Amino acid sequence: MKGFIAPGFEAVADAFANAPRGGSALTVLHNGTPVLDVHEGWRDAAHTSPWDPQTLVNIYSVGKPVMAAAVLLLEQRGQLSLQAPTATYWPSFKAQASVRDLLSHLAALPAFPQPRPVEAWSDWDLLCADLAAATPEWEPGTVAAEHALTYGHLLGELVRRVDGRPPAQFVAEEIATPLDLDLAFALDDERISRCAELEFDSPDWPAQMLGQPGSVHARAVSNPPGARDLAVINSPLWRAAAIPAVNIHATSMAIARFYAAVMDGRLPALAIPQHTGTDLFIEQEVTWGLGVQIEPDGTWGQGGLGGNAGWADPSRNLAIAYVTRHLGDFTAIDRIESALHQAVPTAKETTN
């Protein structure tokens, strides 16, 4: 393990070090200031390139709130309304779903409707046209189902229609560059050269994560194919494509700083409850905000496939991000969070 550990956060660093993944990083900001920024392992499966602070890793759904923030910036500037039908800005969009529905996983379009080959990930217009023509799977606004692969295209095309810039460019120019966040999708060659190579915890891990055949979960993650295929997700095709629901590549520092920017108001608020109920993709009760899950303890954020996570803990003034190239479970997150609660008690805990 290498990096920076502020006094008082040694136990948090130990929780990270005691759950090595052969390539991972953890950043914790307290009141916007780094108190922990550590990494371990390797960038590649062959263990020839050590992980360093500039390593980028595919964080899957942890990137979804970034796209939500992009849409909310347009709303903040008066360029769109969350209550308006999506078709107001995207005329060919057939579903009677509002912008708010898109943001809150309520659009009833959890899966791409037309079977497409893996190469379709490089065809933004094709996949967006498929979504525009799709019939919702149920009445929009009534039932939540995380839009695992479709979320980024729905929000990204909305951004493009309203602003004119492709979503990767908008995120770069309006979020990443102003806030100095090392995150992006549709990567250029320089960023591709810094990417970590993903691995699975076990050979059958993708099958374990698929869900029951025919379920919303299984259908949502299966088309186009490749989102859980190492040959695809480690390829230039995937890294250079715009798939903002699941292929934003970032450092842990970038994600932690993103959450800090939301908490201090430099980016629009995300943790505004929109819907509570059983999410048909996650298959448990969830409270969705605007692109983030809100937990009963007041923390909020978004996990990503394989154990990645970014979240805010307002009661402790913490912004946290954990990223890994070795896709498995969330055991490391649980240990880290427990240690953080000991390191930074809330005001209520301090007075008790």
C-alpha positions in Angstrom: 0.0 0.0 0.0 1.2 3.5 -0.9 -0.2 7.0 -0.5 -1.2 9.6 2.1 -2.7 8.9 5.5 -3.6 11.7 7.8 -3.4 11.2 11.6 -6.5 9.5 12.9 -7.2 7.6 9.7 -4.7 4.7 10.2 -7.4 2.2 11.0 -9.2 3.1 7.7 -6.0 2.6 5.8 -5.6 -0.8 7.6 -9.2 -1.8 6.5 -8.2 -1.0 2.9 -4.8 -2.8 3.2 -6.4 -5.9 4.8 -8.6 -6.4 1.8 -6.2 -6.2 -1.2 -7.5 -6.7 -4.6 -4.3 -6.7 -6.6 -5.1 -3.3 -7.9 -7.4 -0.8 -6.1 -7.5 2.7 -4.6 -9.3 4.6 -1.8 -9.7 8.3 -1.3 -11.5 10.0 1.6 -12.1 13.7 1.8 -13.1 15.3 5.1 -14.7 18.8 4.7 -13.3 18.7 1.2 -9.7 18.0 2.3 -7.9 14.7 1.6 -7.3 12.7 4.7 -6.6 9.4 3.0 -5.5 8.7 -0.5 -4.0 5.2 -0.9 -3.6 2.6 -3.6 -2.2 -1.0 -3.8 -1.4 -3.6 -6.4 -1.0 -3.5 -10.1 -2.6 -1.9 -13.2 -2.4 -5.2 -15.2 -3.1 -8.9 -14.8 0.6 -9.8 -15.4 1.7 -7.6 -12.5 4.2 -5.7 -14.6 2.8 -2.1 -14.1 2.3 -0.9 -10.5 -0.9 1.0 -9.7 -0.2 4.7 -9.3 -2.3 7.8 -8.6 -2.8 8.4 -12.4 -4.3 4.9 -13.0 -7.8 5.0 -14.5 -10.2 2.2 -14.0 -13.7 1.4 -15.4 -16.0 2.1 -12.4 -19.2 0.9 -14.0 -22.3 2.4 -12.4 -20.3 4.7 -10.1 -20.2 7.0 -13.1 -24.0 7.3 -13.4 -24.3 10.3 -11.0 -21.8 12.2 -13.2 -24.4 12.0 -16.1 -27.1 13.0 -13.7 -25.1 16.1 -12.7 -24.7 17.0 -16.3 -28.4 17.0 -16.9 -29.0 19.0 -13.7 -26.5 21.6 -14.7 -28.7 22.2 -17.8 -31.8 22.4 -15.5 -29.9 24.8 -13.2 -29.2 27.0 -16.2 -32.9 27.1 -17.2 -32.2 25.0 -20.4 -34.6 22.2 -19.5 -37.3 21.3 -16.9 -37.3 18.1 -14.9 -41.1 17.9 -15.2 -41.2 18.2 -18.9 -41.7 15.2 -21.2 -38.4 13.9 -22.6 -39.9 14.4 -26.0 -39.9 18.1 -25.5 -36.2 18.0 -26.1 -35.9 14.7 -28.0 -38.9 14.8 -30.4 -38.5 11.2 -31.7 -38.6 9.8 -28.1 -41.9 7.8 -27.9 -42.1 6.9 -24.2 -44.3 9.2 -22.0 -41.4 9.7 -19.6 -40.4 12.9 -18.0 -36.8 14.1 -17.6 -37.2 13.4 -13.9 -38.2 9.8 -14.8 -35.0 9.4 -16.7 -32.9 10.7 -13.9 -34.6 8.5 -11.3 -34.6 5.2 -13.1 -38.3 5.5 -13.6 -38.4 5.7 -17.4 -39.4 2.0 -17.8 -36.6 1.4 -20.4 -34.2 -0.7 -18.4 -33.0 -2.7 -21.4 -32.0 -1.8 -25.0 -35.0 -3.1 -27.0 -33.4 -4.4 -30.1 -30.8 -7.2 -30.1 -27.5 -5.7 -31.2 -23.9 -7.0 -31.6 -21.0 -6.0 -29.4 -19.9 -3.5 -32.1 -23.0 -1.5 -31.4 -21.3 0.0 -28.4 -19.5 2.2 -30.8 -22.7 3.4 -32.5 -24.2 6.1 -30.3 -26.8 7.1 -32.8 -28.1 3.6 -33.3 -28.5 2.8 -29.6 -30.2 6.1 -29.0 -32.6 5.6 -31.9 -33.5 2.2 -30.4 -34.3 3.8 -27.1 -36.3 6.6 -28.7 -38.5 4.1 -30.6 -38.9 1.7 -27.6 -42.2 0.9 -25.9 -41.8 1.2 -22.1 -42.0 -2.1 -20.2 -44.6 -0.5 -17.8 -46.0 2.9 -17.1 -43.1 5.4 -16.7 -42.9 7.0 -13.3 -44.6 4.2 -11.5 -41.9 1.5 -10.9 -38.2 1.8 -10.5 -35.6 -0.4 -12.2 -32.0 0.7 -12.4 -31.3 1.4 -16.0 -28.1 -0.5 -15.9 -26.8 0.0 -19.5 -29.4 2.5 -20.9 -29.1 5.3 -18.3 -26.1 6.9 -19.9 -27.5 7.0 -23.4 -30.9 8.3 -22.2 -29.3 11.2 -20.2 -26.4 11.7 -22.7 -28.6 12.1 -25.7 -30.8 14.5 -23.7 -27.7 16.5 -23.0 -26.7 16.5 -26.7 -30.2 17.5 -27.8 -30.3 20.4 -25.4 -26.7 21.6 -25.4 -25.4 20.5 -28.8 -22.2 18.9 -27.5 -21.8 15.1 -27.2 -22.0 14.0 -23.6 -18.3 13.1 -23.3 -17.4 16.6 -24.4 -20.0 18.2 -22.1 -18.8 16.2 -19.1 -15.2 17.1 -19.9 -15.8 20.8 -20.4 -18.5 21.5 -17.7 -17.6 19.0 -14.9 -14.2 17.4 -15.2 -12.0 20.3 -16.3 -13.5 23.0 -14.1 -13.2 20.8 -11.0 -9.9 19.1 -12.1 -11.4 15.6 -12.0 -9.5 12.9 -13.7 -12.5 11.1 -15.2 -13.8 10.5 -18.7 -15.6 8.2 -21.1 -15.0 7.9 -24.8 -11.3 7.9 -24.0 -8.5 9.2 -26.1 -5.2 7.3 -26.6 -3.4 9.0 -23.6 -6.2 8.0 -21.2 -6.4 4.5 -22.6 -2.6 4.1 -21.9 -3.4 4.7 -18.2 -6.3 2.2 -17.9 -6.2 -0.7 -15.5 -6.9 -4.2 -16.8 -10.0 -5.6 -15.3 -10.2 -9.2 -13.9 -12.9 -11.3 -12.3 -12.8 -12.7 -8.8 -13.6 -16.1 -10.2 -14.2 -17.6 -13.7 -17.9 -18.0 -13.0 -18.3 -14.5 -11.5 -20.1 -13.0 -14.6 -22.7 -15.8 -14.5 -23.2 -15.3 -10.8 -23.9 -11.6 -11.4 -26.3 -12.2 -14.3 -29.5 -12.8 -12.3 -32.4 -15.2 -13.1 -32.9 -16.0 -16.8 -35.6 -13.7 -18.2 -35.5 -11.3 -15.2 -35.3 -7.6 -15.7 -31.8 -7.8 -14.3 -30.7 -10.4 -16.8 -32.2 -8.7 -19.8 -30.9 -5.3 -18.7 -27.2 -6.3 -18.7 -27.2 -8.7 -21.7 -27.8 -6.5 -24.8 -25.6 -5.4 -26.5 -23.3 -8.2 -25.2 -19.9 -7.6 -23.7 -20.4 -5.5 -20.6 -19.1 -8.5 -18.5 -16.7 -10.0 -21.0 -13.0 -9.3 -20.3 -12.2 -9.4 -24.0 -14.6 -6.5 -24.5 -14.2 -4.4 -21.4 -10.4 -4.4 -21.7 -10.5 -3.5 -25.4 -10.0 -0.2 -27.2 -13.5 -0.6 -28.6 -15.0 -0.4 -25.2 -12.7 2.2 -23.8 -13.0 4.6 -26.8 -16.8 4.2 -26.9 -19.3 6.5 -25.2 -21.2 4.2 -22.7 -21.6 6.6 -19.8 -23.9 4.3 -17.8 -21.0 1.9 -17.2 -17.7 2.9 -18.8 -16.6 6.1 -17.2 -13.0 5.6 -16.2 -11.7 7.5 -13.2 -9.3 7.7 -10.3 -10.6 7.4 -6.7 -9.6 11.0 -6.1 -11.8 12.2 -9.0 -14.9 10.4 -7.7 -14.3 11.6 -4.1 -13.8 15.1 -5.4 -17.0 14.9 -7.5 -19.0 14.0 -4.3 -17.3 16.8 -2.4 -18.4 19.2 -5.2 -22.0 18.1 -4.9 -21.9 18.4 -1.1 -20.5 22.0 -1.2 -22.8 23.2 -4.0 -20.4 23.5 -6.8 -22.5 20.9 -8.6 -26.3 20.5 -8.3 -27.8 18.5 -5.5 -28.4 14.8 -6.2 -29.7 13.4 -2.9 -33.3 14.6 -3.3 -35.7 11.7 -2.8 -37.8 10.8 -5.9 -39.1 7.3 -5.4 -39.0 4.6 -2.7 -40.0 1.0 -3.5 -38.7 -2.3 -4.8 -36.3 -1.8 -7.6 -36.9 -4.5 -10.2 -33.3 -4.6 -11.3 -31.7 -4.5 -7.9 -34.5 -6.7 -6.5 -34.7 -4.9 -3.1 -36.2 -1.7 -1.7 -34.4 1.4 -2.8 -34.8 5.2 -2.4 -33.7 6.8 -5.6 -32.6 10.4 -5.7 -31.5 12.2 -8.9 -29.0 9.5 -10.0 -28.0 8.3 -6.6 -29.3 5.9 -4.0 -30.2 7.4 -0.6 -29.6 5.1 2.4 -31.7 5.1 5.6 -28.7 6.4 7.5 -28.5 9.6 5.4 -25.5 8.5 3.3 -26.0 8.6 -0.5 -24.1 7.6 -3.6 -23.8 4.9 -6.2 -22.1 1.5 -6.2 -20.6 -0.1 -9.3 -20.3 -3.6 -10.5 -17.6 -5.6 -8.9 -17.1 -3.6 -5.7 -16.6 -0.1 -6.9 -18.4 2.7 -5.0 -18.6 6.5 -4.5 -20.6 8.0 -1.7 -21.2 11.0 0.6 -21.7 10.9 4.3 -23.1 14.3 5.2 -23.3 13.7 8.9 -19.5 13.2 8.9 -18.7 15.6 6.1 -17.0 12.8 4.2 -16.8 12.1 0.5 -15.4 8.7 -0.3 -14.5 6.6 -3.3 -13.1 3.1 -3.6 -12.2 1.7 -7.1 -10.8 -1.6 -8.1 -9.9 -3.5 -11.2 -10.5 -6.9 -9.6 -14.3 -7.4 -9.8 -15.8 -9.2 -6.9 -18.0 -8.3 -3.9 -18.4 -5.2 -1.6 -16.6 -6.7 1.4 -13.8 -4.1 1.3 -16.4 -1.3 1.3 -18.1 -2.7 4.4 -14.8 -2.8 6.3 -13.8 0.7 5.1 -17.1 2.2 6.1 -17.0 0.6 9.6 -13.5 2.0 10.1 -14.6 5.5 9.0 -17.5 5.5 11.5 -14.9 4.9 14.2 -12.5 7.5 12.9 -15.1 10.3 12.4 -18.0 10.1 14.8 -21.0 12.2 14.1 -21.9 15.2 16.2 -24.7 13.2 17.8 -22.3 10.3 18.6 -19.8 12.7 20.1 -22.3 14.1 22.6 -23.7 10.7 23.6 
